[in-house]
Amino acid sequence: MASMRVHELAKEFDMTSKELLDKLNEMKIPAKSHASMLADAYVAKIRKNLEPEIKQRAGQLEAEEAAELAR
């Protein structure tokens, strides 16, 4: 797997670059902007640490979509 930019990973997680940069700052991962490159090891660590939040977001989206379809 190749290195990724912050904005690419944010898109994958369905969040803004700013939200992801805030999470990276909390995790002590160096990234200054949406265009910062993230090494493979960092990408794996981010995916592992954010997996529960990502699944929760996906669940919320599915629930919201189901509620809209029910209308």
N, C-alpha and C positions, 0 to 999 in steps of 0.2 A: 504494500500500500504506500502510495506517495504522500508527501507532506500535504497539508491542507491549509487554506487560509481561514481566518476566523469567520468571515462572512459565509463561506461555503458550509462550515460546520453548523453555524447558526441556522442556516436555511434547512439543513438536514433535521435539526431539532425543532424546527418551526418556532423559532424565537428571533428576536432582533439581535443584531451584532452587539448593541449596547448591553442587552441583558446577558449575553454570553461573556462579554468582556468583564462585566461585574462578577460573574461566577468564576471566571479565570483568575481575577484578582483575589477572590476569597481563597482559591485553591493555590495561590502563590505561583501561578504559571505566567511567565512573562509574555505579555501581548499588549501592544500600545494602541493598535487600531484595527479596523475591520480587515485591513489588508495584511496584517501580520501573519507570517507563516508559522504553523505549528508542527513540530516534529512528530513523527509517528508515535513515539512513546507518550507524548503529551496527549495526542488524539485518543489513544487507547485509555489513558487515565481519565480523560474528560468523559468519554462514553461510559466508562465503568461508574464514575461518581454521579453522573447526571441521569443514568438509566431510570431510576425510580421516578424522578421528576418528569422525564419525557413520557414514560408510560402513564403517569397521572394526567398530563396534559392531553394525551391521546384519548384517554377515557373521558375527560371532560368534553372534548370536542365531539366525540361520538354521542354523548348524552345530549349535548346541545343540538346536534343534527337530528337526532331521533325526536326531540321535542318539537323542532320545527316541522318535521314531516308529519307529526301527529296533528298539527293544526290544520 
